[in-house]
Amino acid sequence: MATSVLVSILITFLVIVLVLYLIGRLPLDGRAKQIAQIVVIIIGIIALLKYIAVF
């Protein structure tokens, strides 16, 4: 049980990093890129908190 939670947390973290990397590669202006990164980070934190059973 604990192993599956750790694997899920690791996969979620890797997906967040990948999406942030892809956002960085998009040809957007700085403000839009920053907003997209903040949204991804907030969604990622909420997803990780669900695995820790805060929500």
PDB file with SEQRES, HELIX, SHEET and CRYST1 records, atoms N, CA, C and O in Angstrom:
SEQRES   1 A   55  MET ALA THR SER VAL LEU VAL SER ILE LEU ILE THR PHE          
SEQRES   2 A   55  LEU VAL ILE VAL LEU VAL LEU TYR LEU ILE GLY ARG LEU          
SEQRES   3 A   55  PRO LEU ASP GLY ARG ALA LYS GLN ILE ALA GLN ILE VAL          
SEQRES   4 A   55  VAL ILE ILE ILE GLY ILE ILE ALA LEU LEU LYS TYR ILE          
SEQRES   5 A   55  ALA VAL PHE                                                  
HELIX    1 AA1 ALA A    2  ARG A   25  1                                  24    
HELIX    2 AA2 GLY A   30  TYR A   51  1                                  22    
CRYST1    1.000    1.000    1.000  90.00  90.00  90.00 P 1           1          
ATOM      1  N   MET A   1       0.828  -1.200   0.000  1.00  0.00           N  
ATOM      2  CA  MET A   1       0.000   0.000   0.000  1.00  0.00           C  
ATOM      3  C   MET A   1       0.865   1.254   0.000  1.00  0.00           C  
ATOM      4  O   MET A   1       0.615   2.186  -0.764  1.00  0.00           O  
ATOM      5  N   ALA A   2       1.874   1.275   0.850  1.00  0.00           N  
ATOM      6  CA  ALA A   2       2.737   2.450   0.931  1.00  0.00           C  
ATOM      7  C   ALA A   2       3.553   2.619  -0.350  1.00  0.00           C  
ATOM      8  O   ALA A   2       3.848   3.741  -0.762  1.00  0.00           O  
ATOM      9  N   THR A   3       3.910   1.509  -0.969  1.00  0.00           N  
ATOM     10  CA  THR A   3       4.685   1.590  -2.204  1.00  0.00           C  
ATOM     11  C   THR A   3       3.867   2.214  -3.321  1.00  0.00           C  
ATOM     12  O   THR A   3       4.388   3.014  -4.097  1.00  0.00           O  
ATOM     13  N   SER A   4       2.602   1.861  -3.412  1.00  0.00           N  
ATOM     14  CA  SER A   4       1.770   2.414  -4.479  1.00  0.00           C  
ATOM     15  C   SER A   4       1.557   3.913  -4.282  1.00  0.00           C  
ATOM     16  O   SER A   4       1.483   4.660  -5.258  1.00  0.00           O  
ATOM     17  N   VAL A   5       1.457   4.359  -3.026  1.00  0.00           N  
ATOM     18  CA  VAL A   5       1.316   5.789  -2.765  1.00  0.00           C  
ATOM     19  C   VAL A   5       2.589   6.524  -3.158  1.00  0.00           C  
ATOM     20  O   VAL A   5       2.529   7.599  -3.755  1.00  0.00           O  
ATOM     21  N   LEU A   6       3.739   5.950  -2.826  1.00  0.00           N  
ATOM     22  CA  LEU A   6       5.004   6.584  -3.198  1.00  0.00           C  
ATOM     23  C   LEU A   6       5.180   6.650  -4.709  1.00  0.00           C  
ATOM     24  O   LEU A   6       5.665   7.652  -5.235  1.00  0.00           O  
ATOM     25  N   VAL A   7       4.792   5.596  -5.406  1.00  0.00           N  
ATOM     26  CA  VAL A   7       4.887   5.587  -6.866  1.00  0.00           C  
ATOM     27  C   VAL A   7       3.943   6.632  -7.453  1.00  0.00           C  
ATOM     28  O   VAL A   7       4.300   7.331  -8.401  1.00  0.00           O  
ATOM     29  N   SER A   8       2.748   6.739  -6.897  1.00  0.00           N  
ATOM     30  CA  SER A   8       1.793   7.736  -7.379  1.00  0.00           C  
ATOM     31  C   SER A   8       2.307   9.151  -7.155  1.00  0.00           C  
ATOM     32  O   SER A   8       2.159  10.007  -8.027  1.00  0.00           O  
ATOM     33  N   ILE A   9       2.907   9.406  -5.999  1.00  0.00           N  
ATOM     34  CA  ILE A   9       3.481  10.730  -5.719  1.00  0.00           C  
ATOM     35  C   ILE A   9       4.614  11.023  -6.684  1.00  0.00           C  
ATOM     36  O   ILE A   9       4.715  12.136  -7.202  1.00  0.00           O  
ATOM     37  N   LEU A  10       5.467  10.042  -6.931  1.00  0.00           N  
ATOM     38  CA  LEU A  10       6.589  10.234  -7.851  1.00  0.00           C  
ATOM     39  C   LEU A  10       6.098  10.515  -9.267  1.00  0.00           C  
ATOM     40  O   LEU A  10       6.623  11.405  -9.936  1.00  0.00           O  
ATOM     41  N   ILE A  11       5.110   9.777  -9.727  1.00  0.00           N  
ATOM     42  CA  ILE A  11       4.573   9.989 -11.075  1.00  0.00           C  
ATOM     43  C   ILE A  11       3.933  11.370 -11.182  1.00  0.00           C  
ATOM     44  O   ILE A  11       4.109  12.063 -12.184  1.00  0.00           O  
ATOM     45  N   THR A  12       3.189  11.770 -10.149  1.00  0.00           N  
ATOM     46  CA  THR A  12       2.575  13.095 -10.157  1.00  0.00           C  
ATOM     47  C   THR A  12       3.643  14.185 -10.214  1.00  0.00           C  
ATOM     48  O   THR A  12       3.511  15.148 -10.969  1.00  0.00           O  
ATOM     49  N   PHE A  13       4.688  14.035  -9.425  1.00  0.00           N  
ATOM     50  CA  PHE A  13       5.771  15.013  -9.422  1.00  0.00           C  
ATOM     51  C   PHE A  13       6.443  15.092 -10.791  1.00  0.00           C  
ATOM     52  O   PHE A  13       6.736  16.184 -11.278  1.00  0.00           O  
ATOM     53  N   LEU A  14       6.686  13.942 -11.408  1.00  0.00           N  
ATOM     54  CA  LEU A  14       7.326  13.933 -12.725  1.00  0.00           C  
ATOM     55  C   LEU A  14       6.426  14.572 -13.785  1.00  0.00           C  
ATOM     56  O   LEU A  14       6.920  15.264 -14.675  1.00  0.00           O  
ATOM     57  N   VAL A  15       5.128  14.351 -13.702  1.00  0.00           N  
ATOM     58  CA  VAL A  15       4.194  14.968 -14.651  1.00  0.00           C  
ATOM     59  C   VAL A  15       4.201  16.488 -14.479  1.00  0.00           C  
ATOM     60  O   VAL A  15       4.182  17.225 -15.464  1.00  0.00           O  
ATOM     61  N   ILE A  16       4.229  16.955 -13.229  1.00  0.00           N  
ATOM     62  CA  ILE A  16       4.280  18.399 -12.969  1.00  0.00           C  
ATOM     63  C   ILE A  16       5.539  19.004 -13.579  1.00  0.00           C  
ATOM     64  O   ILE A  16       5.483  20.043 -14.237  1.00  0.00           O  
ATOM     65  N   VAL A  17       6.672  18.348 -13.356  1.00  0.00           N  
ATOM     66  CA  VAL A  17       7.934  18.852 -13.905  1.00  0.00           C  
ATOM     67  C   VAL A  17       7.901  18.861 -15.427  1.00  0.00           C  
ATOM     68  O   VAL A  17       8.370  19.813 -16.050  1.00  0.00           O  
ATOM     69  N   LEU A  18       7.353  17.810 -16.032  1.00  0.00           N  
ATOM     70  CA  LEU A  18       7.266  17.736 -17.486  1.00  0.00           C  
ATOM     71  C   LEU A  18       6.382  18.841 -18.045  1.00  0.00           C  
ATOM     72  O   LEU A  18       6.743  19.481 -19.033  1.00  0.00           O  
ATOM     73  N   VAL A  19       5.228  19.074 -17.427  1.00  0.00           N  
ATOM     74  CA  VAL A  19       4.326  20.119 -17.905  1.00  0.00           C  
ATOM     75  C   VAL A  19       4.971  21.497 -17.753  1.00  0.00           C  
ATOM     76  O   VAL A  19       4.838  22.344 -18.636  1.00  0.00           O  
ATOM     77  N   LEU A  20       5.667  21.722 -16.640  1.00  0.00           N  
ATOM     78  CA  LEU A  20       6.360  23.003 -16.456  1.00  0.00           C  
ATOM     79  C   LEU A  20       7.448  23.194 -17.511  1.00  0.00           C  
ATOM     80  O   LEU A  20       7.647  24.303 -18.009  1.00  0.00           O  
ATOM     81  N   TYR A  21       8.145  22.119 -17.849  1.00  0.00           N  
ATOM     82  CA  TYR A  21       9.166  22.191 -18.896  1.00  0.00           C  
ATOM     83  C   TYR A  21       8.533  22.524 -20.255  1.00  0.00           C  
ATOM     84  O   TYR A  21       9.057  23.342 -21.011  1.00  0.00           O  
ATOM     85  N   LEU A  22       7.409  21.882 -20.547  1.00  0.00           N  
ATOM     86  CA  LEU A  22       6.747  22.135 -21.823  1.00  0.00           C  
ATOM     87  C   LEU A  22       6.175  23.544 -21.894  1.00  0.00           C  
ATOM     88  O   LEU A  22       6.185  24.163 -22.958  1.00  0.00           O  
ATOM     89  N   ILE A  23       5.678  24.055 -20.776  1.00  0.00           N  
ATOM     90  CA  ILE A  23       5.201  25.435 -20.755  1.00  0.00           C  
ATOM     91  C   ILE A  23       6.358  26.388 -21.012  1.00  0.00           C  
ATOM     92  O   ILE A  23       6.198  27.392 -21.705  1.00  0.00           O  
ATOM     93  N   GLY A  24       7.517  26.076 -20.457  1.00  0.00           N  
ATOM     94  CA  GLY A  24       8.694  26.909 -20.683  1.00  0.00           C  
ATOM     95  C   GLY A  24       9.122  26.950 -22.148  1.00  0.00           C  
ATOM     96  O   GLY A  24       9.736  27.923 -22.587  1.00  0.00           O  
ATOM     97  N   ARG A  25       8.806  25.913 -22.896  1.00  0.00           N  
ATOM     98  CA  ARG A  25       9.180  25.848 -24.306  1.00  0.00           C  
ATOM     99  C   ARG A  25       8.161  26.524 -25.229  1.00  0.00           C  
ATOM    100  O   ARG A  25       8.445  26.741 -26.407  1.00  0.00           O  
ATOM    101  N   LEU A  26       6.978  26.858 -24.702  1.00  0.00           N  
ATOM    102  CA  LEU A  26       5.957  27.487 -25.536  1.00  0.00           C  
ATOM    103  C   LEU A  26       6.338  28.921 -25.889  1.00  0.00           C  
ATOM    104  O   LEU A  26       6.949  29.622 -25.083  1.00  0.00           O  
ATOM    105  N   PRO A  27       5.977  29.354 -27.094  1.00  0.00           N  
ATOM    106  CA  PRO A  27       6.288  30.736 -27.489  1.00  0.00           C  
ATOM    107  C   PRO A  27       5.229  31.715 -26.971  1.00  0.00           C  
ATOM    108  O   PRO A  27       4.473  32.297 -27.750  1.00  0.00           O  
ATOM    109  N   LEU A  28       5.185  31.888 -25.651  1.00  0.00           N  
ATOM    110  CA  LEU A  28       4.258  32.818 -25.034  1.00  0.00           C  
ATOM    111  C   LEU A  28       5.037  33.992 -24.452  1.00  0.00           C  
ATOM    112  O   LEU A  28       6.246  33.907 -24.234  1.00  0.00           O  
ATOM    113  N   ASP A  29       4.323  35.085 -24.206  1.00  0.00           N  
ATOM    114  CA  ASP A  29       4.986  36.185 -23.527  1.00  0.00           C  
ATOM    115  C   ASP A  29       5.176  35.806 -22.054  1.00  0.00           C  
ATOM    116  O   ASP A  29       4.570  34.851 -21.567  1.00  0.00           O  
ATOM    117  N   GLY A  30       6.009  36.554 -21.366  1.00  0.00           N  
ATOM    118  CA  GLY A  30       6.409  36.214 -20.013  1.00  0.00           C  
ATOM    119  C   GLY A  30       5.263  36.146 -19.028  1.00  0.00           C  
ATOM    120  O   GLY A  30       5.237  35.273 -18.160  1.00  0.00           O  
ATOM    121  N   ARG A  31       4.309  37.063 -19.155  1.00  0.00           N  
ATOM    122  CA  ARG A  31       3.189  37.122 -18.210  1.00  0.00           C  
ATOM    123  C   ARG A  31       2.294  35.885 -18.340  1.00  0.00           C  
ATOM    124  O   ARG A  31       1.915  35.287 -17.333  1.00  0.00           O  
ATOM    125  N   ALA A  32       1.958  35.504 -19.564  1.00  0.00           N  
ATOM    126  CA  ALA A  32       1.108  34.331 -19.783  1.00  0.00           C  
ATOM    127  C   ALA A  32       1.820  33.053 -19.346  1.00  0.00           C  
ATOM    128  O   ALA A  32       1.195  32.151 -18.788  1.00  0.00           O  
ATOM    129  N   LYS A  33       3.115  32.977 -19.597  1.00  0.00           N  
ATOM    130  CA  LYS A  33       3.888  31.812 -19.197  1.00  0.00           C  
ATOM    131  C   LYS A  33       3.928  31.693 -17.674  1.00  0.00           C  
ATOM    132  O   LYS A  33       3.812  30.596 -17.129  1.00  0.00           O  
ATOM    133  N   GLN A  34       4.091  32.811 -17.002  1.00  0.00           N  
ATOM    134  CA  GLN A  34       4.140  32.812 -15.543  1.00  0.00           C  
ATOM    135  C   GLN A  34       2.789  32.387 -14.949  1.00  0.00           C  
ATOM    136  O   GLN A  34       2.747  31.627 -13.981  1.00  0.00           O  
ATOM    137  N   ILE A  35       1.697  32.874 -15.523  1.00  0.00           N  
ATOM    138  CA  ILE A  35       0.366  32.492 -15.043  1.00  0.00           C  
ATOM    139  C   ILE A  35       0.138  30.997 -15.253  1.00  0.00           C  
ATOM    140  O   ILE A  35      -0.388  30.322 -14.368  1.00  0.00           O  
ATOM    141  N   ALA A  36       0.528  30.475 -16.409  1.00  0.00           N  
ATOM    142  CA  ALA A  36       0.352  29.047 -16.683  1.00  0.00           C  
ATOM    143  C   ALA A  36       1.182  28.209 -15.707  1.00  0.00           C  
ATOM    144  O   ALA A  36       0.717  27.170 -15.239  1.00  0.00           O  
ATOM    145  N   GLN A  37       2.389  28.645 -15.400  1.00  0.00           N  
ATOM    146  CA  GLN A  37       3.227  27.914 -14.453  1.00  0.00           C  
ATOM    147  C   GLN A  37       2.620  27.923 -13.054  1.00  0.00           C  
ATOM    148  O   GLN A  37       2.654  26.905 -12.362  1.00  0.00           O  
ATOM    149  N   ILE A  38       2.069  29.048 -12.633  1.00  0.00           N  
ATOM    150  CA  ILE A  38       1.450  29.130 -11.307  1.00  0.00           C  
ATOM    151  C   ILE A  38       0.236  28.204 -11.229  1.00  0.00           C  
ATOM    152  O   ILE A  38       0.028  27.534 -10.217  1.00  0.00           O  
ATOM    153  N   VAL A  39      -0.565  28.167 -12.296  1.00  0.00           N  
ATOM    154  CA  VAL A  39      -1.739  27.289 -12.317  1.00  0.00           C  
ATOM    155  C   VAL A  39      -1.317  25.829 -12.216  1.00  0.00           C  
ATOM    156  O   VAL A  39      -1.922  25.062 -11.468  1.00  0.00           O  
ATOM    157  N   VAL A  40      -0.292  25.438 -12.956  1.00  0.00           N  
ATOM    158  CA  VAL A  40       0.179  24.051 -12.924  1.00  0.00           C  
ATOM    159  C   VAL A  40       0.719  23.702 -11.539  1.00  0.00           C  
ATOM    160  O   VAL A  40       0.468  22.606 -11.038  1.00  0.00           O  
ATOM    161  N   ILE A  41       1.449  24.609 -10.923  1.00  0.00           N  
ATOM    162  CA  ILE A  41       1.992  24.347  -9.593  1.00  0.00           C  
ATOM    163  C   ILE A  41       0.872  24.196  -8.569  1.00  0.00           C  
ATOM    164  O   ILE A  41       0.934  23.308  -7.718  1.00  0.00           O  
ATOM    165  N   ILE A  42      -0.140  25.040  -8.636  1.00  0.00           N  
ATOM    166  CA  ILE A  42      -1.257  24.944  -7.688  1.00  0.00           C  
ATOM    167  C   ILE A  42      -2.002  23.621  -7.878  1.00  0.00           C  
ATOM    168  O   ILE A  42      -2.322  22.949  -6.897  1.00  0.00           O  
ATOM    169  N   ILE A  43      -2.277  23.245  -9.114  1.00  0.00           N  
ATOM    170  CA  ILE A  43      -2.950  21.970  -9.378  1.00  0.00           C  
ATOM    171  C   ILE A  43      -2.088  20.803  -8.900  1.00  0.00           C  
ATOM    172  O   ILE A  43      -2.603  19.832  -8.346  1.00  0.00           O  
ATOM    173  N   GLY A  44      -0.789  20.901  -9.114  1.00  0.00           N  
ATOM    174  CA  GLY A  44       0.118  19.841  -8.660  1.00  0.00           C  
ATOM    175  C   GLY A  44       0.159  19.719  -7.153  1.00  0.00           C  
ATOM    176  O   GLY A  44       0.174  18.607  -6.624  1.00  0.00           O  
ATOM    177  N   ILE A  45       0.177  20.839  -6.450  1.00  0.00           N  
ATOM    178  CA  ILE A  45       0.182  20.798  -4.987  1.00  0.00           C  
ATOM    179  C   ILE A  45      -1.109  20.179  -4.469  1.00  0.00           C  
ATOM    180  O   ILE A  45      -1.083  19.383  -3.530  1.00  0.00           O  
ATOM    181  N   ILE A  46      -2.234  20.538  -5.073  1.00  0.00           N  
ATOM    182  CA  ILE A  46      -3.514  19.952  -4.656  1.00  0.00           C  
ATOM    183  C   ILE A  46      -3.515  18.443  -4.910  1.00  0.00           C  
ATOM    184  O   ILE A  46      -3.998  17.677  -4.076  1.00  0.00           O  
ATOM    185  N   ALA A  47      -2.985  18.016  -6.041  1.00  0.00           N  
ATOM    186  CA  ALA A  47      -2.934  16.583  -6.337  1.00  0.00           C  
ATOM    187  C   ALA A  47      -2.034  15.848  -5.343  1.00  0.00           C  
ATOM    188  O   ALA A  47      -2.371  14.748  -4.903  1.00  0.00           O  
ATOM    189  N   LEU A  48      -0.900  16.441  -4.987  1.00  0.00           N  
ATOM    190  CA  LEU A  48      -0.011  15.794  -4.035  1.00  0.00           C  
ATOM    191  C   LEU A  48      -0.633  15.758  -2.640  1.00  0.00           C  
ATOM    192  O   LEU A  48      -0.446  14.789  -1.905  1.00  0.00           O  
ATOM    193  N   LEU A  49      -1.360  16.791  -2.276  1.00  0.00           N  
ATOM    194  CA  LEU A  49      -2.019  16.801  -0.970  1.00  0.00           C  
ATOM    195  C   LEU A  49      -3.111  15.737  -0.885  1.00  0.00           C  
ATOM    196  O   LEU A  49      -3.385  15.215   0.196  1.00  0.00           O  
ATOM    197  N   LYS A  50      -3.729  15.415  -2.008  1.00  0.00           N  
ATOM    198  CA  LYS A  50      -4.725  14.340  -2.012  1.00  0.00           C  
ATOM    199  C   LYS A  50      -4.077  12.997  -1.705  1.00  0.00           C  
ATOM    200  O   LYS A  50      -4.676  12.159  -1.031  1.00  0.00           O  
ATOM    201  N   TYR A  51      -2.851  12.785  -2.197  1.00  0.00           N  
ATOM    202  CA  TYR A  51      -2.158  11.519  -1.907  1.00  0.00           C  
ATOM    203  C   TYR A  51      -1.751  11.431  -0.446  1.00  0.00           C  
ATOM    204  O   TYR A  51      -1.685  10.336   0.114  1.00  0.00           O  
ATOM    205  N   ILE A  52      -1.480  12.561   0.173  1.00  0.00           N  
ATOM    206  CA  ILE A  52      -1.101  12.562   1.581  1.00  0.00           C  
ATOM    207  C   ILE A  52      -2.350  12.498   2.462  1.00  0.00           C  
ATOM    208  O   ILE A  52      -2.244  12.404   3.685  1.00  0.00           O  
ATOM    209  N   ALA A  53      -3.514  12.549   1.853  1.00  0.00           N  
ATOM    210  CA  ALA A  53      -4.814  12.448   2.523  1.00  0.00           C  
ATOM    211  C   ALA A  53      -5.130  13.679   3.351  1.00  0.00           C  
ATOM    212  O   ALA A  53      -5.710  13.569   4.431  1.00  0.00           O  
ATOM    213  N   VAL A  54      -4.759  14.840   2.861  1.00  0.00           N  
ATOM    214  CA  VAL A  54      -5.140  16.089   3.512  1.00  0.00           C  
ATOM    215  C   VAL A  54      -6.558  16.441   3.105  1.00  0.00           C  
ATOM    216  O   VAL A  54      -7.329  16.966   3.908  1.00  0.00           O  
ATOM    217  N   PHE A  55      -6.904  16.151   1.851  1.00  0.00           N  
ATOM    218  CA  PHE A  55      -8.254  16.426   1.358  1.00  0.00           C  
ATOM    219  C   PHE A  55      -9.037  15.135   1.306  1.00  0.00           C  
ATOM    220  O   PHE A  55     -10.206  15.137   0.917  1.00  0.00           O  
TER     221      PHE A  55                                                      
END                                                                             
